Amino acid sequence: MDFDHPSALCRKLAEGELDIALASSFEYLRNPVYRIVDDVSISSAGAVYSVVVAHTGHISEIDEIELDPASETSVNLLRCLLAELRQTPRLIQNMDLQSVRPAELLPAELKGPHRARLLIGDQAIRFRQRHAGEFHFWDLGEQWNKLVGLPFVYALWLIRPEVRDSKLIAERLRKLRDENLTKIAELVAGEKEFDHDFCRRYYRDNLHFNFGKEEKQGLSEFHKRCANLQLLPANDFGFAAGDLELARRCQ
């Protein structure tokens, strides 16, 4: 198993170092040669809690946002949301937040009303719980749902096109998803870092693990907005017409 951060998994998948990966949804939009395991994703249908912009002033006052380079999906979702608000803060990517200890995140010089930072994953959860009274947290999943009324898809199981028995692999991954969902209480009981009540709420309310019609529509909408911002080529491989062609690509 490879537990590297999302951008590294995308690179390894694209370069053939991995045959299968739970990878960024943006990687599929950028390079739609992979087979998708249908009915499985990491998504949210509202607040996701773990993908946020931490800031102190009003979101409209921000002049500079430091990015977490670990997830291109979250970074490009942020770009889409800012474009909708007609805001153009500088987006800077000059450090690897994966190597930064939580206590070092958002030091004093970033606490002014004009600077902010995008946080994702465990870093975001740790920081929110540690500094809940000091910062505001602009939840990207919540903002997306308010904007388009659809779920946002953060990650998908992607299979390289040359891999044989992809349908069998997809069936096994769906079965594994189902088994893990029945063991949520057991998995939460073994958690040593985060509060168990928080974990139950997070897995029940914030994260969704399906990839059905609404998730596909949400991914189509993300593709359209990324193409409008020239974050992706304006090609047409089915998203512009809805989710029909996307459904054909799924296993």
Backbone bond lengths (Angstrom), bond angles and torsions (degrees), N, CA, C in turn:
res aa  C-N    CA-C-N  psi(-1)  N-CA   C-N-CA  omega(-1)  CA-C   N-CA-C  phi
1 M - - - 1.454 - - 1.534 109.61 -
2 D 1.316 116.43 140.99 1.458 122.05 179.58 1.528 107.43 -115.64
3 F 1.345 116.78 117.67 1.455 121.73 -177.28 1.521 111.78 -108.58
4 D 1.321 117.04 30.57 1.458 121.45 178.70 1.529 109.41 -65.94
5 H 1.354 117.01 167.43 1.455 119.53 -178.68 1.524 110.03 -72.24
6 P 1.357 118.14 161.55 1.468 121.85 -169.63 1.520 115.25 -53.81
7 S 1.332 118.62 -44.81 1.469 119.47 -177.47 1.523 111.33 -64.68
8 A 1.336 117.37 -34.18 1.465 120.34 178.27 1.524 110.63 -70.16
9 L 1.322 117.74 -38.75 1.466 120.39 177.55 1.528 110.60 -63.77
10 C 1.322 116.96 -39.19 1.471 120.07 177.74 1.523 110.67 -62.07
11 R 1.321 116.21 -43.80 1.463 119.82 179.52 1.519 110.87 -62.52
12 K 1.321 117.37 -45.25 1.462 121.45 -179.13 1.526 111.08 -64.25
13 L 1.324 117.01 -38.18 1.457 120.51 177.94 1.526 110.10 -66.16
14 A 1.326 117.09 -45.38 1.463 120.93 -178.74 1.521 112.11 -64.33
15 E 1.341 116.53 -34.02 1.466 120.71 -178.07 1.526 112.65 -88.60
16 G 1.306 117.64 0.89 1.460 121.05 177.08 1.519 114.63 82.70
17 E 1.337 117.68 9.31 1.459 119.86 175.71 1.524 111.24 -72.28
18 L 1.321 116.04 -25.75 1.457 122.39 175.07 1.521 108.79 -123.03
19 D 1.316 116.65 143.41 1.463 121.41 175.18 1.523 111.76 -90.24
20 I 1.340 116.36 -30.65 1.456 123.14 -176.43 1.518 107.38 -139.27
21 A 1.333 117.31 140.62 1.467 119.55 177.69 1.520 109.94 -155.67
22 L 1.315 114.85 146.26 1.462 120.78 167.22 1.523 105.23 -82.40
23 A 1.312 115.53 98.26 1.465 120.82 -165.15 1.519 111.38 -121.91
24 S 1.302 114.16 166.13 1.453 123.38 178.61 1.530 111.55 -54.14
25 S 1.329 116.37 135.95 1.462 119.22 176.38 1.524 110.80 -63.88
26 F 1.329 117.36 -29.58 1.464 120.07 178.51 1.516 111.22 -64.68
27 E 1.338 117.77 -30.40 1.462 120.33 177.48 1.526 110.39 -61.77
28 Y 1.323 116.98 -39.43 1.470 118.94 177.01 1.524 110.89 -67.22
29 L 1.326 117.88 -42.94 1.460 120.37 -179.24 1.528 111.07 -63.08
30 R 1.319 116.36 -35.66 1.458 121.09 -179.50 1.520 111.69 -77.11
31 N 1.302 117.31 -30.69 1.463 121.89 -172.93 1.528 109.01 -141.23
32 P 1.341 117.75 72.88 1.468 120.93 -170.27 1.531 113.61 -79.70
33 V 1.320 115.99 48.55 1.463 119.97 176.40 1.522 111.27 -97.50
34 Y 1.335 116.46 -12.72 1.460 119.72 -175.10 1.520 110.92 -79.73
35 R 1.317 114.81 158.42 1.455 120.83 167.35 1.523 107.84 -89.64
36 I 1.328 115.74 138.64 1.458 121.14 178.41 1.525 108.79 -99.18
37 V 1.315 115.92 138.13 1.463 119.99 171.24 1.523 106.89 -77.76
38 D 1.320 115.97 110.85 1.449 120.34 -175.79 1.526 111.03 -68.82
39 D 1.326 115.11 150.42 1.467 124.42 174.19 1.520 113.32 75.09
40 V 1.329 118.75 7.24 1.471 120.64 177.99 1.526 109.65 -131.61
41 S 1.314 116.48 128.85 1.463 121.02 174.85 1.516 108.12 -158.46
42 I 1.311 115.51 173.21 1.462 121.28 163.21 1.519 105.41 -111.39
43 S 1.317 115.54 113.81 1.451 121.77 -173.08 1.516 110.39 -137.50
44 S 1.327 115.11 173.39 1.463 120.55 169.40 1.519 107.73 -141.14
45 A 1.326 115.22 149.31 1.462 120.92 177.25 1.525 109.78 -115.15
46 G 1.303 116.08 33.53 1.458 124.21 -176.18 1.515 107.50 163.24
47 A 1.311 116.17 -145.28 1.460 120.22 -179.49 1.523 110.68 -60.63
48 V 1.340 116.33 130.09 1.462 121.11 -179.84 1.527 111.02 -99.12
49 Y 1.306 117.74 -20.39 1.461 126.41 177.22 1.526 113.01 76.25
50 S 1.315 118.71 -37.10 1.464 121.98 -171.24 1.520 114.17 -105.14
51 V 1.321 118.32 14.18 1.472 122.46 172.67 1.525 106.15 -135.48
52 V 1.327 116.53 98.43 1.463 120.44 -170.12 1.523 111.45 -141.02
53 V 1.321 114.97 155.50 1.459 121.92 165.55 1.521 107.01 -99.97
54 A 1.328 116.40 118.31 1.462 121.88 177.74 1.527 108.27 -89.89
55 H 1.336 116.18 127.79 1.466 120.21 -176.59 1.520 109.01 -152.49
56 T 1.333 117.05 167.37 1.462 120.96 -179.61 1.521 112.61 -111.77
57 G 1.322 118.35 -36.47 1.460 120.93 178.86 1.514 110.89 -88.80
58 H 1.334 115.84 -162.65 1.464 120.43 175.43 1.522 108.72 -75.63
59 I 1.317 116.61 147.05 1.464 120.59 -176.95 1.535 110.89 -58.20
60 S 1.323 117.74 -30.51 1.469 120.93 -178.85 1.521 112.45 -73.15
61 E 1.336 117.77 -14.91 1.468 121.45 -178.16 1.525 113.03 -88.60
62 I 1.327 117.61 -8.45 1.459 120.91 -172.51 1.522 110.81 -71.65
63 D 1.324 115.73 129.00 1.463 121.87 177.23 1.524 112.23 -102.12
64 E 1.336 117.06 -21.17 1.465 119.99 -173.29 1.523 109.53 -147.79
65 I 1.317 116.07 130.59 1.467 121.63 176.84 1.521 107.87 -124.46
66 E 1.316 115.59 123.09 1.460 119.97 175.61 1.517 108.57 -84.88
67 L 1.319 116.97 132.17 1.456 122.49 -173.02 1.516 111.85 -95.66
68 D 1.310 114.89 152.21 1.457 121.46 168.87 1.522 106.54 -93.73
69 P 1.331 118.58 112.64 1.460 120.80 -175.58 1.519 114.09 -73.29
70 A 1.332 117.84 -1.05 1.461 120.11 -175.30 1.521 112.70 -73.08
71 S 1.334 118.94 -19.16 1.461 120.10 -175.87 1.516 110.98 -138.48
72 E 1.336 116.77 107.23 1.460 120.81 176.76 1.517 111.09 -68.30
73 T 1.331 117.45 -30.79 1.459 120.10 179.15 1.525 110.32 -60.35
74 S 1.330 117.12 -49.70 1.466 120.54 -178.66 1.518 111.41 -65.50
75 V 1.317 117.27 -39.55 1.465 120.86 179.21 1.524 110.30 -62.75
76 N 1.321 117.42 -42.88 1.467 119.50 -178.63 1.525 112.13 -77.00
77 L 1.315 117.56 -28.37 1.462 119.47 170.32 1.524 109.48 -62.23
78 L 1.318 116.93 -43.28 1.466 120.29 177.13 1.525 110.62 -58.82
79 R 1.318 117.53 -43.77 1.471 120.63 179.32 1.534 110.72 -59.86
80 C 1.321 116.88 -41.80 1.469 120.77 179.41 1.525 111.51 -63.71
81 L 1.317 117.12 -42.76 1.460 120.78 -178.80 1.525 111.34 -68.32
82 L 1.328 117.04 -40.62 1.461 119.89 178.23 1.528 111.30 -65.17
83 A 1.333 116.56 -37.35 1.467 119.97 178.43 1.523 110.55 -63.26
84 E 1.314 116.47 -38.13 1.465 119.92 178.54 1.528 110.83 -63.35
85 L 1.329 116.34 -35.49 1.468 121.19 178.40 1.526 112.46 -83.60
86 R 1.336 116.72 -2.87 1.472 122.95 -176.57 1.528 110.74 58.47
87 Q 1.318 115.05 38.93 1.458 120.40 177.08 1.525 109.04 -108.54
88 T 1.328 115.33 141.87 1.457 120.46 -175.80 1.528 111.95 -131.49
89 P 1.321 118.33 56.10 1.467 118.92 175.20 1.525 110.18 -66.58
90 R 1.329 116.30 155.86 1.455 119.84 173.90 1.525 108.51 -69.20
91 L 1.313 115.67 133.52 1.463 121.55 176.90 1.516 107.01 -108.07
92 I 1.323 116.67 113.93 1.459 120.25 -175.04 1.520 109.99 -114.59
93 Q 1.312 114.34 143.87 1.466 121.23 -176.18 1.522 107.00 -134.56
94 N 1.334 115.47 85.44 1.458 118.11 -172.68 1.518 113.68 -128.00
95 M 1.330 117.10 14.31 1.459 118.65 176.62 1.514 109.29 -157.36
96 D 1.312 115.56 155.86 1.453 121.16 177.63 1.515 108.46 -96.50
97 L 1.328 116.28 104.03 1.462 119.74 -176.33 1.508 112.50 -67.88
98 Q 1.337 117.65 -16.26 1.456 119.35 178.17 1.525 111.83 -64.46
99 S 1.334 117.08 -22.23 1.455 120.58 -178.54 1.522 112.88 -97.54
100 V 1.326 116.77 3.24 1.452 120.65 -175.98 1.519 110.20 -99.09
101 R 1.312 116.80 132.69 1.459 120.76 177.34 1.524 109.23 -72.25
102 P 1.361 118.33 147.89 1.465 120.56 -176.95 1.515 113.75 -52.62
103 A 1.323 118.47 -37.42 1.454 120.79 -177.94 1.523 111.99 -64.78
104 E 1.340 117.42 -20.26 1.460 120.96 -177.81 1.523 112.38 -92.42
105 L 1.319 117.08 -9.14 1.448 119.34 -178.12 1.526 110.45 -70.18
106 L 1.327 115.48 142.19 1.448 122.54 -178.75 1.529 112.36 46.46
107 P 1.335 117.85 68.36 1.463 120.83 177.47 1.517 110.94 -65.21
108 A 1.321 115.52 176.99 1.465 121.06 -171.98 1.524 112.86 -55.24
109 E 1.331 117.66 -37.15 1.466 119.18 -176.83 1.524 113.00 -69.04
110 L 1.336 117.49 -13.31 1.468 120.06 178.10 1.521 112.06 -99.40
111 K 1.326 117.29 6.57 1.458 119.54 -176.93 1.521 113.46 -88.35
112 G 1.313 118.38 2.87 1.455 120.42 176.52 1.515 110.75 -71.85
113 P 1.333 117.53 162.98 1.470 120.94 -175.41 1.518 114.15 -69.24
114 H 1.330 118.44 -11.38 1.458 120.33 -174.62 1.530 113.34 -103.20
115 R 1.321 118.55 0.98 1.452 121.12 -178.55 1.527 109.84 -126.33
116 A 1.322 115.33 149.62 1.462 120.04 -176.82 1.520 108.49 -154.87
117 R 1.315 115.43 175.29 1.457 119.53 179.06 1.530 110.49 -145.74
118 L 1.325 115.63 138.50 1.459 122.26 173.90 1.523 108.75 -83.49
119 L 1.316 116.17 127.24 1.457 122.61 178.66 1.519 109.14 -123.15
120 I 1.346 115.61 141.62 1.462 119.05 179.41 1.523 109.89 -134.98
121 G 1.331 114.80 157.87 1.455 121.62 171.57 1.515 113.75 64.68
122 D 1.339 115.73 -145.60 1.461 121.46 -176.87 1.525 111.87 -60.47
123 Q 1.352 116.75 -33.84 1.464 119.47 178.01 1.525 110.50 -59.95
124 A 1.332 115.93 -42.67 1.460 120.24 179.90 1.523 110.99 -65.41
125 I 1.327 116.83 -43.94 1.463 120.50 -179.25 1.520 110.73 -62.89
126 R 1.335 116.61 -47.22 1.469 119.84 -179.88 1.530 110.95 -60.25
127 F 1.337 115.13 -44.94 1.460 118.37 -176.66 1.521 111.56 -66.73
128 R 1.333 117.56 -42.03 1.463 120.54 179.60 1.519 110.89 -60.80
129 Q 1.314 116.41 -42.43 1.452 119.41 -177.15 1.520 111.82 -73.10
130 R 1.312 116.99 -28.45 1.458 120.72 -178.71 1.523 112.52 -83.25
131 H 1.336 116.80 -32.16 1.467 120.71 -171.90 1.532 111.85 -124.70
132 A 1.317 116.63 34.03 1.464 120.52 -174.26 1.525 112.97 -57.79
133 G 1.325 118.46 -33.94 1.447 120.36 -177.52 1.513 115.09 -89.32
134 E 1.330 116.96 -4.13 1.462 120.55 -174.58 1.523 113.90 -101.17
135 F 1.322 117.07 -24.80 1.464 121.06 -172.65 1.523 110.84 -131.73
136 H 1.325 114.56 158.95 1.462 121.84 166.50 1.527 107.24 -93.84
137 F 1.329 115.84 153.66 1.460 119.92 -178.67 1.526 109.29 -129.57
138 W 1.324 114.97 110.61 1.471 122.89 -179.72 1.518 106.53 -87.04
139 D 1.318 116.20 102.74 1.460 122.77 -173.74 1.526 109.67 -80.74
140 L 1.335 117.29 116.61 1.461 120.80 -173.90 1.525 112.33 -68.89
141 G 1.334 117.40 -34.20 1.465 119.30 176.85 1.512 111.57 -64.50
142 E 1.317 116.35 -41.78 1.465 121.16 178.78 1.520 110.95 -64.60
143 Q 1.330 116.99 -43.90 1.468 120.80 -179.05 1.525 111.39 -65.27
144 W 1.333 117.02 -39.41 1.468 120.76 177.60 1.524 110.57 -61.92
145 N 1.322 117.02 -45.62 1.461 121.05 -178.43 1.524 110.84 -64.37
146 K 1.329 117.39 -37.96 1.465 120.25 176.24 1.520 110.84 -64.17
147 L 1.329 116.63 -36.14 1.463 121.68 -175.33 1.523 112.31 -74.31
148 V 1.340 117.47 -47.49 1.463 119.93 -171.53 1.526 113.64 -116.18
149 G 1.337 117.87 -11.78 1.462 120.15 179.66 1.507 114.20 69.07
150 L 1.341 116.76 25.83 1.465 121.84 -178.51 1.525 109.20 -133.93
151 P 1.331 117.69 158.70 1.464 119.95 174.91 1.522 111.20 -64.50
152 F 1.329 115.12 159.11 1.457 120.42 171.52 1.519 108.63 -111.84
153 V 1.332 116.07 134.01 1.465 122.33 -178.13 1.520 108.83 -101.84
154 Y 1.325 116.45 116.50 1.467 121.65 -178.42 1.526 111.89 -90.47
155 A 1.320 117.42 -37.95 1.467 119.94 -173.82 1.519 110.28 -147.50
156 L 1.338 114.68 150.35 1.459 123.71 179.57 1.523 108.99 -136.80
157 W 1.309 115.99 152.14 1.462 119.53 168.52 1.521 107.57 -78.46
158 L 1.325 116.88 117.94 1.461 122.82 -179.46 1.522 109.78 -113.81
159 I 1.333 115.53 137.60 1.467 122.61 -178.93 1.524 108.31 -120.54
160 R 1.310 116.69 129.60 1.463 119.88 178.37 1.534 110.25 -62.06
161 P 1.341 117.26 145.57 1.466 120.07 -171.34 1.520 114.39 -63.82
162 E 1.345 118.35 -24.93 1.469 119.75 -177.51 1.525 113.21 -83.65
163 V 1.334 116.86 -6.33 1.463 119.76 -178.40 1.520 110.43 -71.03
164 R 1.320 115.83 129.08 1.455 120.61 179.45 1.528 109.85 -82.04
165 D 1.339 115.80 160.85 1.471 122.75 176.85 1.523 111.73 58.68
166 S 1.328 117.09 37.14 1.469 119.49 -178.14 1.527 111.76 -63.64
167 K 1.329 117.71 -32.94 1.464 119.70 179.38 1.521 110.95 -66.17
168 L 1.320 116.29 -39.71 1.465 120.19 178.23 1.528 110.17 -66.51
169 I 1.320 116.88 -40.70 1.466 120.92 177.71 1.525 109.98 -62.12
170 A 1.341 116.32 -42.94 1.463 120.23 179.94 1.522 110.92 -62.17
171 E 1.317 116.71 -42.21 1.472 120.06 178.50 1.519 110.96 -61.20
172 R 1.322 117.24 -41.39 1.461 121.06 179.72 1.521 111.37 -65.59
173 L 1.321 117.07 -39.59 1.468 120.26 -179.80 1.527 111.08 -69.07
174 R 1.335 117.30 -37.37 1.466 119.31 176.21 1.528 110.49 -65.51
175 K 1.319 116.59 -40.41 1.466 120.50 178.14 1.522 110.52 -63.82
176 L 1.335 116.81 -40.89 1.464 120.94 178.57 1.519 110.34 -63.50
177 R 1.338 117.12 -41.50 1.473 120.98 176.52 1.521 110.41 -57.66
178 D 1.343 115.97 -47.71 1.464 120.41 -178.52 1.528 111.62 -62.71
179 E 1.324 116.15 -41.47 1.468 120.06 179.12 1.517 111.39 -63.58
180 N 1.325 116.48 -42.46 1.463 120.03 -179.89 1.523 111.70 -65.55
181 L 1.334 116.94 -36.38 1.459 119.75 179.43 1.526 111.56 -66.44
182 T 1.325 117.40 -31.36 1.466 120.02 177.40 1.525 111.23 -75.12
183 K 1.342 116.65 -14.68 1.466 120.86 -177.44 1.524 112.30 -108.29
184 I 1.333 117.07 19.25 1.464 119.53 -176.78 1.525 111.12 -56.78
185 A 1.321 117.01 -45.10 1.470 119.78 -178.37 1.522 110.82 -60.50
186 E 1.327 116.37 -40.50 1.463 120.87 179.04 1.522 111.28 -67.12
187 L 1.325 116.94 -41.35 1.460 120.60 179.28 1.526 111.19 -66.32
188 V 1.326 116.30 -40.76 1.464 120.31 178.73 1.517 110.59 -64.68
189 A 1.328 116.75 -39.33 1.467 120.51 -179.33 1.528 111.72 -61.26
190 G 1.333 116.94 -27.26 1.458 120.84 -179.97 1.514 114.12 -88.92
191 E 1.345 117.27 -2.19 1.464 121.37 -179.12 1.522 110.37 -70.80
192 K 1.339 116.06 130.14 1.465 120.66 -176.44 1.525 113.17 -109.27
193 E 1.331 117.95 -17.12 1.465 119.92 -175.09 1.513 112.96 -97.78
194 F 1.352 117.24 -42.12 1.455 120.18 -173.66 1.526 111.07 -107.92
195 D 1.323 115.19 152.05 1.460 122.55 178.71 1.521 111.02 -57.49
196 H 1.321 117.19 136.10 1.462 121.07 -174.72 1.525 112.21 -66.32
197 D 1.324 118.08 -37.52 1.468 119.88 178.03 1.529 110.18 -64.46
198 F 1.327 116.48 -40.73 1.463 119.54 176.54 1.528 110.53 -60.76
199 C 1.323 117.10 -45.69 1.466 120.87 -178.13 1.516 111.45 -60.27
200 R 1.327 116.85 -41.28 1.468 119.50 178.92 1.522 110.73 -62.55
201 R 1.322 116.76 -43.63 1.469 119.70 178.35 1.521 111.14 -65.63
202 Y 1.317 116.58 -41.18 1.464 121.00 -177.30 1.522 111.11 -61.85
203 Y 1.322 117.45 -47.39 1.459 120.73 -178.61 1.523 112.89 -75.08
204 R 1.341 116.30 -25.37 1.461 119.37 -179.15 1.522 112.34 -87.62
205 D 1.350 116.38 -41.54 1.462 120.36 -169.76 1.527 114.12 -105.59
206 N 1.322 117.72 -35.16 1.461 119.99 -173.62 1.516 113.20 -90.65
207 L 1.311 117.44 -44.86 1.463 121.21 -178.00 1.521 111.03 -97.59
208 H 1.326 115.28 140.37 1.468 122.37 171.98 1.523 107.37 -121.36
209 F 1.319 116.43 151.77 1.465 120.00 -172.77 1.531 112.86 -124.76
210 N 1.332 117.09 17.88 1.451 121.29 177.46 1.530 110.40 -98.85
211 F 1.313 115.22 165.80 1.466 121.02 172.90 1.520 106.70 -141.98
212 G 1.338 113.94 71.88 1.455 121.40 -178.17 1.510 112.20 -101.72
213 K 1.328 116.00 -157.04 1.458 121.37 -173.43 1.528 112.25 -59.40
214 E 1.343 117.63 -47.15 1.456 119.77 -176.42 1.529 111.46 -68.89
215 E 1.324 116.95 -37.32 1.474 119.43 177.15 1.521 110.66 -63.84
216 K 1.326 117.09 -40.55 1.469 120.59 178.34 1.526 110.90 -65.33
217 Q 1.330 116.33 -38.76 1.465 119.36 176.61 1.529 110.68 -65.09
218 G 1.342 115.57 -39.86 1.460 118.91 177.36 1.513 112.26 -62.91
219 L 1.335 116.84 -40.16 1.462 120.84 178.11 1.524 110.61 -66.89
220 S 1.330 116.94 -37.76 1.461 120.84 176.20 1.526 111.03 -61.29
221 E 1.333 115.81 -41.91 1.461 120.04 179.71 1.525 110.73 -65.96
222 F 1.331 117.39 -38.60 1.460 121.13 177.17 1.521 110.22 -63.14
223 H 1.329 116.91 -42.88 1.460 120.73 177.24 1.526 111.03 -58.46
224 K 1.330 116.19 -45.93 1.462 120.32 -178.07 1.526 111.20 -61.32
225 R 1.315 116.71 -43.49 1.454 120.14 -177.95 1.530 111.33 -70.14
226 C 1.326 116.46 -38.05 1.465 119.19 176.58 1.523 111.15 -64.23
227 A 1.338 116.99 -39.66 1.462 120.50 178.44 1.528 110.66 -65.74
228 N 1.328 116.77 -39.60 1.471 120.21 178.67 1.526 111.42 -62.07
229 L 1.325 116.77 -32.03 1.463 121.28 179.29 1.523 112.24 -90.49
230 Q 1.337 116.76 4.81 1.463 123.54 -179.56 1.526 112.02 61.70
231 L 1.326 115.59 29.83 1.461 120.80 171.89 1.517 110.35 -83.44
232 L 1.320 115.65 -18.48 1.464 123.51 176.42 1.518 108.17 -135.49
233 P 1.334 117.92 154.66 1.463 119.80 174.01 1.524 110.20 -61.82
234 A 1.304 116.36 147.14 1.461 121.29 179.46 1.520 110.02 -81.88
235 N 1.338 115.73 51.50 1.465 118.86 178.84 1.519 109.14 -87.29
236 D 1.304 116.04 167.29 1.461 120.70 -178.31 1.520 108.15 -124.92
237 F 1.314 116.03 99.03 1.457 119.15 175.68 1.518 110.12 -120.21
238 G 1.341 115.14 32.70 1.455 118.73 170.53 1.509 115.17 116.15
239 F 1.348 118.47 -21.06 1.449 118.20 -175.14 1.518 111.89 -71.73
240 A 1.317 117.52 -37.54 1.454 119.31 -176.77 1.518 112.02 -61.75
241 A 1.318 116.21 -28.28 1.459 120.85 -179.28 1.520 112.25 -92.57
242 G 1.303 117.90 10.90 1.457 120.60 -178.58 1.514 110.51 105.35
243 D 1.314 116.22 -154.28 1.465 119.46 -171.86 1.519 113.22 -103.83
244 L 1.338 118.81 9.20 1.463 119.61 -176.02 1.517 111.53 -63.49
245 E 1.339 117.13 -50.79 1.454 119.99 -178.21 1.523 110.32 -67.15
246 L 1.329 116.63 -36.90 1.458 119.96 176.88 1.518 110.76 -58.80
247 A 1.340 116.22 -41.92 1.458 119.69 -179.37 1.531 111.16 -61.15
248 R 1.345 116.19 -33.57 1.465 119.13 179.45 1.526 111.82 -68.53
249 R 1.316 115.99 -25.15 1.461 119.12 -178.72 1.517 112.61 -80.75
250 C 1.323 116.76 -13.98 1.455 120.32 -174.90 1.520 111.35 -83.97
251 Q 1.329 114.54 153.92 1.459 120.45 178.46 1.514 109.68 -102.21
